[in-house]
Amino acid sequence: MLDFRSDNTHGASLEILDALARANGGSVTSYGGDAITARLRDRVRELFETDCEIYPVLTGTAGNSLAIASMTRPGDTVLCHADAHVVRDEDGAPQFFSGAQLAPISGARGKLHRDDLPSGAACLSLTNATEAGTVYTPDELRALTRDANHRVHVDGARFANALVSLGCTPADLTWRSGIDVLVLGGTKNGLLAAELLVVFRKNLDLTTRIHRGGHRVSKMRFVSAQLEAYLSDDLWLRNARHANVAAQKIANGIRDVVELVQPVEANVLFVRLPQRPKDVLLYDWPIYGSDVYRVVTGWSTTDADVQALIETLTRSASGGPARPAALRA
Ligand SMILES: Cc1ncc(COP(=O)(O)O)c(C=O)c1O
């Protein structure tokens, strides 16, 4: 069965499994005092061209919640997009960890716009690539962060997809654009289970909160080993590029017959269809309409799957037999 429900349904890259096997040997200092975590820290500083701190965690929800907690006090307000994962899909975890409240704000294409942001919030939470499959550019980020007093968190579950979509540097898309903490996604893009808090702002207390929040992983070497392999030899960018290219192929293959509800800028598409397509697993996406479905590509999506999906969606849109996109005039 074709499966385009989520990038979480993909397995792990072989490079990651190899790195885990290599990390398995010997007795090693626990809780992040190991050589792999030290190398990872150096690599992240090199990649982001700055002196940042890193904290490997196991889920994006924990990363987002701990990041927000480190930048707020109980009762503070956190601005976020109304469709953000932090407010829709984390069951109150950011509020649970921080005691702050989320203030959801609507915005076209899954993005926040400066004129819509009220003043006085302690924190701004952005997602890049967004939940709508669009991407904030460095200019757009700077417009949101410039002259503002709030601290800024980025949910980067699909940060690598945003990066390859824009072709800019990790520094341009984060601290040079006013971002204080990035939760760099890995699990959706070829890791088993690893995300990385990258902290650019000084004097945020993540260490205590991570311990108190149950995310001080004793055998940290295995989390760090995944992230080190991910950020070596451009694996994170190669995997993300693969997923983005597949999404573009699908968009180009169907756009004449299927409405794309959002611009396709990363690895997530939203399609409006008169009937639920057969032979493919997709999630309904009712926030865009009862006839809208989400299509997500991933690092291991094959060309054969892409072609089969194009045919299925085309058939579903027309109600008749599909003509493969490649054969269309
Ligand atoms: C935008 C976004 N942020 C964060 C996450 C991380 O979620 P999890 O806690 O399941 O790792 C997801 C996963 O679906 C996501 O789509």
The ligand as a Gaussian input file, in Angstrom:
#p B3LYP/6-31G(d) Opt

LIG

0 1
 C        5.810000      20.583000      13.020000
 C        6.161000      19.483000      13.985000
 N        6.828000      19.788000      15.096000
 C        7.218000      18.849000      15.958000
 C        6.948000      17.517000      15.742000
 C        7.548000      16.531000      16.691000
 O        6.735000      15.644000      17.239000
 P        7.202000      14.396000      18.125000
 O        7.070000      14.849000      19.541000
 O        6.220000      13.369000      17.743000
 O        8.617000      14.045000      17.811000
 C        6.192000      17.146000      14.611000
 C        5.818000      15.737000      14.372000
 O        4.853000      15.400000      13.782000
 C        5.806000      18.162000      13.713000
 O        5.112000      17.862000      12.593000

